[in-house]
């Protein structure tokens, strides 16, 4: 019986025992007086699922006979930070076409038809930080499915016609970069938070897209797609030892030597404090409020998560949501996030959308709440609610075999398994240990409004007018005053005059 089944059986006995206990006791007169035995849940141990193959690939494996399916993901170290200068977009094209550009035994269209006949799903990508090839299929079709997987990973065809089509689609998408204020906000937020020279801000341009040829895709693929860069998560209907032997075969005798992917670059430059406006004729202004961030391995990580839950990450129980949405009705959604970056420090961000004339007022309310949590201790009730939101939902991280191996593969990718192998075993204790003093300490340390950056995308003239009933001056909300950021040329990413 696998671990997940044992946990389900244990929970079933807990429920039965609770019912029997309730029948043996006198029925209380109020539902809140009902008492149940505590639910005990132990996080799965990654060591029990982890295997290193002879090829250098790391596998997290979880047999599960409940459904006749196999779920597999080959995570690949490397991403667009490896794009050569002038070839921005190469990793993205390579990842997209690995599974969509044909294999030696089947042209792309024939492969799509075969996968449809097998009721299998195959996809591939190379994002900013990593790539992946994902396969979901019926276990009875494993022989053919893993043949296709091997070909997609080791010898994708990158058909010229599919490359041309994808480049045409990408060029059309580039032309639409300034159509959506959300895209503008996300793009300019990254420029302000990490600097123009940060690798993530090296965007695909019309020129870089045009310069990419099939030979470039082959070179990128041969250099980085190699078992030494693979971290595999697999669950489903199979025998563990037989599947490991099958994977050994898939990754054996690799046709090109490849290189080990270098670490994700850390060089970045946080912007100068101020209010930055991108003038865009839209119904509502989009606002991002930023402060310097952290990585997942920061010693204050757990305290920061609890603090942010109280401030704006806890939905309707959080202060920012209550003030901006519930009390003032200024935005449909107002939240904050302090995520802890996987590979580099990701900035703290609070954000919302509001009517142009109420943007300044809503921003001032968010800043009031940020300042208040640094000045006043949170209440015991707020602390308890925030901690319970993490602790009570903790088992959801491992609700299925696929989630178990996916979580552990993600930990392997970012180095958490190597540095904190007991991360999940200790998680709830670390959250439980956070007290009121710790919340205020990290708030004071991390929410320094002297480093505040406010980005607004919307109707500049109307936003600067403010609201007649709430006269808030944007220029006084952050040192450095108000600056206008020009839109960027969608094809070159250079600022427009």
C-alpha positions as CSV (number, residue, x, y, z in Angstrom):
1,X,0.0,0.0,0.0
2,X,1.5,3.4,-1.0
3,X,1.9,6.3,1.4
4,X,-1.0,8.3,0.0
5,X,-3.3,5.2,0.4
6,X,-2.1,4.7,4.0
7,X,-2.9,8.4,4.8
8,X,-6.4,8.1,3.3
9,X,-7.0,4.9,5.4
10,X,-5.7,6.6,8.5
11,X,-8.0,9.6,7.9
12,X,-10.9,7.2,7.4
13,X,-10.3,5.5,10.8
14,X,-10.0,9.0,12.4
15,X,-13.4,9.9,11.0
16,X,-15.0,6.6,12.1
17,X,-13.4,6.9,15.6
18,X,-14.7,10.4,15.8
19,X,-18.3,9.3,15.0
20,X,-18.1,6.5,17.4
21,X,-16.9,8.8,20.1
22,X,-19.6,11.2,19.4
23,X,-22.3,8.5,19.7
24,X,-20.8,7.4,23.0
25,X,-20.9,10.9,24.5
26,X,-23.9,13.1,25.3
27,X,-24.9,15.2,22.3
28,X,-24.1,18.9,23.1
29,X,-26.7,21.6,22.8
30,X,-24.6,23.8,20.5
31,X,-22.6,22.7,17.4
32,X,-19.5,24.7,18.6
33,X,-19.3,22.5,21.6
34,X,-18.6,19.4,19.5
35,X,-15.1,18.0,20.1
36,X,-13.1,15.9,17.8
37,X,-9.7,14.2,18.2
38,X,-6.9,16.2,16.5
39,X,-6.1,15.3,12.9
40,X,-2.5,14.1,12.6
41,X,-0.8,14.5,9.2
42,X,2.8,13.9,8.5
43,X,4.3,15.4,5.3
44,X,5.8,12.8,2.9
45,X,9.6,12.4,3.0
46,X,11.3,13.3,-0.3
47,X,14.0,10.7,0.4
48,X,11.4,8.0,-0.1
49,X,10.7,9.2,-3.7
50,X,14.1,10.3,-4.9
51,X,16.3,8.3,-7.3
52,X,19.4,9.3,-9.2
53,X,19.7,7.5,-12.5
54,X,23.0,6.5,-14.2
55,X,22.5,9.2,-16.8
56,X,22.6,11.9,-14.1
57,X,18.9,12.6,-14.1
58,X,17.1,12.9,-10.8
59,X,13.7,11.2,-10.6
60,X,10.9,11.6,-8.0
61,X,8.6,8.6,-8.5
62,X,5.3,7.6,-7.0
63,X,3.4,4.5,-8.2
64,X,-0.4,4.9,-8.0
65,X,-2.7,2.2,-9.2
66,X,-6.0,4.1,-8.7
67,X,-6.2,5.2,-12.3
68,X,-4.7,3.7,-15.6
69,X,-2.7,6.8,-16.3
70,X,0.8,8.0,-16.2
71,X,1.7,11.6,-15.4
72,X,5.3,12.6,-16.2
73,X,7.2,15.9,-16.3
74,X,10.8,16.3,-17.3
75,X,12.0,19.5,-15.8
76,X,15.0,21.0,-17.5
77,X,17.5,23.3,-15.9
78,X,18.1,26.4,-18.0
79,X,15.9,29.0,-19.7
80,X,15.8,32.3,-21.5
81,X,18.7,33.6,-19.3
82,X,20.8,31.4,-21.6
83,X,19.6,33.2,-24.8
84,X,22.7,34.5,-26.7
85,X,22.8,38.3,-27.2
86,X,20.8,39.3,-30.2
87,X,18.9,35.9,-30.1
88,X,16.4,36.8,-27.4
89,X,13.4,34.5,-27.7
90,X,15.6,31.5,-28.7
91,X,14.8,29.4,-25.6
92,X,11.1,30.1,-25.9
93,X,11.0,29.0,-29.5
94,X,13.1,25.9,-28.8
95,X,10.9,24.8,-25.9
96,X,7.7,25.4,-27.8
97,X,8.8,23.5,-30.9
98,X,10.4,20.5,-29.2
99,X,7.0,18.8,-28.9
100,X,5.3,20.6,-31.8
101,X,7.9,20.5,-34.6
102,X,8.0,16.8,-35.3
103,X,10.3,13.9,-34.5
104,X,12.4,11.7,-36.9
105,X,9.8,9.1,-37.2
106,X,6.8,11.4,-37.5
107,X,6.2,14.8,-39.0
108,X,4.6,17.3,-36.7
109,X,1.0,16.9,-38.0
110,X,1.2,13.1,-38.0
111,X,2.6,13.2,-34.4
112,X,-0.4,15.3,-33.3
113,X,-2.8,12.9,-34.9
114,X,-1.2,9.9,-33.2
115,X,-1.2,11.6,-29.8
116,X,-4.9,12.4,-30.3
117,X,-5.6,8.8,-31.2
118,X,-3.8,7.7,-28.0
119,X,-5.7,10.3,-26.0
120,X,-2.3,11.5,-24.8
121,X,-1.2,15.0,-23.9
122,X,2.3,16.2,-24.8
123,X,3.7,19.7,-24.4
124,X,7.0,21.4,-24.0
125,X,8.3,24.9,-23.1
126,X,11.4,26.8,-22.0
127,X,10.5,29.7,-19.8
128,X,12.6,32.3,-18.1
129,X,14.0,30.0,-15.5
130,X,13.6,26.4,-16.7
131,X,12.1,24.2,-19.3
132,X,9.9,21.1,-19.3
133,X,8.4,18.3,-21.4
134,X,5.1,17.0,-20.0
135,X,3.4,13.8,-21.0
136,X,0.1,12.3,-19.8
137,X,-1.1,9.1,-21.3
138,X,-2.8,5.8,-20.6
139,X,-0.5,3.3,-19.0
140,X,-1.4,0.7,-21.7
141,X,0.3,3.0,-24.2
142,X,3.5,3.4,-22.3
143,X,5.7,1.7,-24.8
144,X,4.9,4.1,-27.6
145,X,4.5,7.1,-25.3
146,X,8.1,6.7,-24.0
147,X,9.4,6.2,-27.6
148,X,7.9,9.6,-28.4
149,X,9.2,11.1,-25.2
150,X,12.8,10.0,-26.1
151,X,12.5,11.5,-29.5
152,X,11.1,14.8,-28.3
153,X,13.9,15.1,-25.7
154,X,16.8,13.8,-27.7
155,X,16.1,14.5,-31.4
156,X,13.3,17.0,-32.1
157,X,13.0,17.9,-35.8
158,X,12.2,21.6,-35.5
159,X,10.5,21.6,-38.9
160,X,11.1,24.8,-40.8
161,X,7.4,25.3,-41.6
162,X,6.5,25.0,-37.9
163,X,9.3,27.4,-37.0
164,X,8.1,29.9,-39.6
165,X,4.5,29.7,-38.4
166,X,5.5,30.2,-34.8
167,X,7.7,33.2,-35.6
168,X,4.8,34.7,-37.4
169,X,2.6,34.2,-34.4
170,X,5.2,35.6,-32.1
171,X,5.7,38.7,-34.2
172,X,1.9,39.3,-34.1
173,X,2.0,39.0,-30.4
174,X,4.9,41.5,-30.2
175,X,2.8,44.1,-32.1
176,X,0.1,43.8,-29.4
177,X,2.3,44.3,-26.4
178,X,0.9,47.8,-25.6
179,X,-2.8,46.8,-26.1
180,X,-3.3,45.5,-22.6
181,X,-2.5,47.7,-19.6
182,X,-1.8,44.5,-17.6
183,X,1.1,43.6,-19.8
184,X,2.5,47.1,-19.6
185,X,2.3,47.1,-15.9
186,X,4.0,43.7,-15.6
187,X,6.8,44.7,-18.0
188,X,7.5,48.1,-16.4
189,X,7.3,46.7,-12.9
190,X,10.1,44.3,-13.7
191,X,12.2,47.1,-15.2
192,X,11.8,49.2,-12.1
193,X,12.3,46.3,-9.7
194,X,15.3,44.7,-11.2
195,X,16.9,47.2,-13.7
196,X,17.2,47.4,-17.4
197,X,20.2,45.1,-17.5
198,X,18.6,42.2,-15.6
199,X,18.4,39.1,-17.8
200,X,14.6,38.9,-17.3
201,X,14.3,42.3,-19.0
202,X,16.0,41.2,-22.2
203,X,12.8,40.9,-24.2
204,X,12.3,39.3,-27.6
205,X,12.3,41.9,-30.4
206,X,11.3,41.8,-34.0
207,X,15.1,41.8,-34.9
208,X,16.0,39.0,-32.5
209,X,13.1,36.9,-33.7
210,X,14.0,37.4,-37.3
211,X,17.6,36.4,-36.7
212,X,16.7,32.9,-35.2
213,X,17.1,30.0,-37.6
214,X,16.6,26.3,-37.2
215,X,20.3,25.8,-36.7
216,X,20.1,28.1,-33.6
217,X,17.3,25.9,-32.1
218,X,19.4,22.8,-32.7
219,X,22.5,24.3,-31.1
220,X,20.5,25.5,-28.1
221,X,18.9,22.1,-27.7
222,X,22.1,20.2,-28.1
223,X,23.8,22.4,-25.5
224,X,21.3,22.4,-22.7
225,X,18.8,19.5,-23.2
226,X,20.7,16.7,-21.5
227,X,19.9,14.2,-18.7
228,X,22.3,15.9,-16.4
229,X,19.9,18.9,-16.5
230,X,16.8,16.8,-16.0
231,X,14.7,16.5,-12.9
232,X,11.8,14.1,-13.5
233,X,8.5,13.8,-11.6
234,X,6.4,10.8,-12.4
235,X,3.3,9.2,-10.9
236,X,0.7,6.8,-12.0
237,X,-0.1,3.2,-12.9
238,X,3.3,1.4,-13.1
239,X,5.7,-0.8,-11.1
240,X,8.4,1.4,-9.5
241,X,11.4,-0.7,-10.5
242,X,10.2,-1.4,-14.0
243,X,9.6,2.3,-14.5
244,X,13.0,3.3,-13.3
245,X,14.5,0.8,-15.7
246,X,12.4,2.3,-18.5
247,X,13.6,5.8,-17.7
248,X,17.2,4.6,-17.7
249,X,16.6,3.4,-21.2
250,X,15.0,6.7,-22.3
251,X,18.0,8.7,-21.1
252,X,20.7,6.3,-22.1
253,X,23.3,6.8,-24.9
254,X,22.4,10.5,-25.3
255,X,23.3,11.7,-28.8
256,X,25.0,14.9,-27.8
257,X,27.2,15.7,-24.8
258,X,25.5,18.9,-23.6
259,X,26.6,21.2,-20.7
260,X,25.4,21.6,-17.2
261,X,23.2,24.7,-17.0
262,X,24.8,27.6,-15.0
263,X,23.0,29.2,-12.1
264,X,20.4,31.8,-12.8
265,X,22.2,35.3,-12.8
266,X,21.6,37.3,-9.7
267,X,22.7,40.8,-10.9
268,X,19.9,43.3,-10.5
269,X,19.4,46.9,-9.7
270,X,16.4,48.1,-7.7
271,X,15.0,51.4,-8.9
272,X,14.9,54.8,-7.3
273,X,12.0,55.6,-5.1
274,X,9.3,57.6,-6.7
275,X,5.9,57.5,-8.4
276,X,6.1,56.4,-12.0
277,X,3.2,56.8,-14.4
278,X,2.7,55.3,-17.8
279,X,0.0,57.2,-19.7
280,X,-2.6,54.8,-21.1
281,X,-6.2,55.5,-22.0
282,X,-8.0,52.8,-20.0
283,X,-11.0,52.8,-17.7
284,X,-9.1,52.1,-14.5
285,X,-5.6,52.8,-13.3
286,X,-3.5,49.8,-12.5
287,X,-1.2,50.3,-9.4
288,X,1.8,48.3,-8.3
289,X,3.4,49.3,-5.0
290,X,6.9,47.8,-4.6
291,X,9.6,47.3,-2.0
292,X,12.8,45.1,-2.1
293,X,12.1,41.4,-1.8
294,X,13.7,38.2,-0.5
295,X,14.5,34.6,-1.6
296,X,12.9,31.5,-0.3
297,X,15.9,30.7,1.9
298,X,15.8,34.0,3.8
299,X,15.8,33.2,7.6
300,X,12.8,35.5,8.0
301,X,10.8,33.7,5.3
302,X,8.1,32.2,7.5
303,X,7.6,35.3,9.6
304,X,7.3,37.3,6.4
305,X,4.6,35.0,5.1
306,X,2.5,35.4,8.2
307,X,3.1,39.1,8.3
308,X,2.0,39.5,4.6
309,X,-1.1,37.3,5.2
310,X,-2.3,39.8,7.8
311,X,-1.3,42.8,5.6
312,X,-2.8,41.8,2.3
313,X,-2.2,38.2,1.3
314,X,-5.1,36.7,3.3
315,X,-8.0,37.8,1.1
316,X,-11.0,39.0,3.0
317,X,-9.3,38.6,6.4
318,X,-6.4,40.9,5.4
319,X,-6.1,44.6,6.2
320,X,-5.5,46.0,2.7
321,X,-8.5,44.1,1.3
322,X,-10.8,45.2,4.1
323,X,-9.8,48.9,3.8
324,X,-9.6,49.3,0.0
325,X,-12.4,47.0,-1.0
326,X,-14.8,46.3,1.9
327,X,-14.6,49.7,3.7
328,X,-14.1,52.2,0.9
329,X,-15.3,50.3,-2.2
330,X,-12.4,51.6,-4.3
331,X,-11.3,48.3,-5.9
332,X,-12.7,44.9,-6.7
333,X,-9.5,43.3,-5.6
334,X,-6.6,44.7,-3.5
335,X,-3.8,42.4,-2.2
336,X,-0.2,42.2,-1.3
337,X,2.4,39.5,-2.0
338,X,5.8,38.8,-0.5
339,X,6.6,35.5,-2.2
340,X,10.2,34.7,-1.6
341,X,11.8,34.2,-5.0
342,X,12.9,30.7,-6.1
343,X,16.1,31.8,-7.8
344,X,16.5,35.5,-6.9
345,X,14.9,37.9,-4.5
346,X,11.4,38.8,-5.8
347,X,10.0,42.2,-4.7
348,X,7.2,42.8,-2.3
349,X,4.2,44.1,-4.2
350,X,0.8,45.4,-3.3
351,X,-1.6,46.1,-6.1
352,X,-5.1,47.0,-7.2
353,X,-7.2,48.6,-10.0
354,X,-9.3,51.7,-9.3
355,X,-11.0,54.5,-11.1
356,X,-8.6,57.2,-12.3
357,X,-9.8,59.8,-9.8
358,X,-9.5,57.4,-6.8
359,X,-6.1,56.0,-7.6
360,X,-4.2,58.4,-5.4
361,X,-6.6,58.0,-2.5
362,X,-6.6,54.1,-2.7
363,X,-2.8,54.2,-2.9
364,X,-2.6,56.3,0.2
365,X,-4.8,53.8,2.1
366,X,-2.5,50.9,1.2
367,X,0.5,52.9,2.3
368,X,-1.3,53.7,5.6
369,X,-1.7,49.9,6.2
370,X,1.9,49.2,5.3
371,X,3.1,51.9,7.7
372,X,0.7,50.7,10.5
373,X,1.9,47.1,10.5
374,X,5.4,48.4,11.0
375,X,4.3,50.6,13.9
376,X,1.7,48.7,15.7
377,X,1.7,45.0,16.8
378,X,-0.8,42.8,15.0
379,X,-3.6,41.4,17.2
380,X,-3.6,37.9,18.6
381,X,-6.7,37.1,16.6
382,X,-5.0,38.3,13.3
383,X,-1.9,36.2,14.1
384,X,-4.0,33.1,14.8
385,X,-6.0,33.5,11.6
386,X,-2.9,33.9,9.5
387,X,-1.1,31.0,11.0
388,X,-4.1,28.7,10.7
389,X,-4.5,29.6,7.0
390,X,-1.0,28.1,6.4
391,X,-1.2,25.2,8.8
392,X,-4.7,24.0,8.1
393,X,-4.3,24.0,4.4
394,X,-0.8,22.4,4.5
395,X,-2.0,18.9,3.4
396,X,-3.3,20.4,0.2
397,X,0.3,20.6,-1.0
398,X,0.3,16.8,-1.2
399,X,-3.2,16.0,-2.1
400,X,-2.3,13.7,-5.0
401,X,0.7,11.6,-6.1
402,X,1.4,14.0,-8.9
403,X,1.4,16.9,-6.4
404,X,3.8,15.1,-4.2
405,X,6.5,14.4,-6.8
406,X,5.9,17.8,-8.5
407,X,6.6,19.6,-5.2
408,X,9.8,17.6,-4.6
409,X,11.0,18.1,-8.1
410,X,10.5,21.9,-7.7
411,X,12.5,21.8,-4.5
412,X,15.3,19.9,-6.3
413,X,15.3,22.6,-9.1
414,X,15.8,25.5,-6.7
415,X,18.2,23.8,-4.4
416,X,15.9,23.4,-1.4
417,X,16.3,19.6,-1.2
418,X,20.1,20.0,-0.9
419,X,20.0,22.9,1.6
420,X,16.8,22.2,3.6
421,X,15.8,18.5,3.1
422,X,13.5,18.8,6.1
423,X,11.7,21.9,4.8
424,X,8.2,20.3,4.6
425,X,8.6,18.3,7.8
426,X,9.5,21.5,9.7
427,X,7.1,23.9,7.8
428,X,4.2,23.9,10.3
429,X,6.5,24.2,13.3
430,X,8.2,27.2,11.7
431,X,4.9,28.8,11.0
432,X,3.6,28.0,14.5
433,X,6.8,29.6,16.0
434,X,6.0,33.0,14.5
435,X,4.8,35.4,17.2
436,X,3.5,38.9,17.4
437,X,7.0,40.3,18.0
438,X,8.4,38.4,15.0
439,X,5.7,39.9,12.7
440,X,6.5,43.4,13.8
441,X,10.2,42.8,13.6
442,X,10.1,41.7,9.9
443,X,7.6,44.4,9.0
444,X,9.9,47.1,10.3
445,X,12.9,45.5,8.6
446,X,11.4,44.7,5.2
447,X,8.7,47.4,4.7
448,X,10.9,50.4,4.5
449,X,8.9,53.1,2.8
450,X,12.0,55.1,2.0
451,X,12.6,52.6,-0.8
452,X,9.0,52.7,-2.1
453,X,8.3,52.5,-5.8
454,X,4.8,53.2,-7.0
455,X,4.0,52.3,-10.7
456,X,0.7,53.4,-12.2
457,X,-0.6,52.6,-15.7
458,X,-3.6,54.7,-16.6
459,X,-5.0,58.1,-17.6
460,X,-2.3,60.4,-16.3
461,X,-4.2,63.7,-16.4
462,X,-7.2,62.2,-14.6
463,X,-5.1,60.3,-12.0
464,X,-3.2,63.5,-11.1
465,X,-6.4,65.4,-10.5
466,X,-7.2,63.1,-7.6
467,X,-10.6,62.8,-5.9
468,X,-12.4,66.0,-4.8
469,X,-13.4,64.5,-1.5
470,X,-10.0,63.0,-0.8
471,X,-7.3,65.4,-1.8
472,X,-4.2,63.2,-1.9
473,X,-1.2,64.4,-3.8
474,X,0.7,61.5,-5.6
475,X,4.0,63.3,-5.4
476,X,3.9,63.2,-1.6
477,X,3.4,59.5,-1.4
478,X,7.0,58.6,-2.3
479,X,10.2,60.5,-2.2
480,X,11.4,61.3,-5.7
481,X,8.2,62.8,-6.9
482,X,6.2,61.9,-10.0
483,X,7.9,60.8,-13.2
484,X,6.3,59.7,-16.5
485,X,7.5,56.6,-18.1
486,X,7.1,56.5,-21.9
487,X,5.5,53.5,-23.6
488,X,8.0,51.2,-25.3
489,X,8.1,50.4,-29.0
490,X,6.5,47.0,-29.1
491,X,8.9,45.7,-31.7
492,X,12.2,47.1,-30.3
493,X,11.3,47.6,-26.6
494,X,13.0,51.0,-26.8
495,X,11.2,53.9,-25.1
496,X,9.1,55.9,-27.5
497,X,9.7,59.7,-27.6
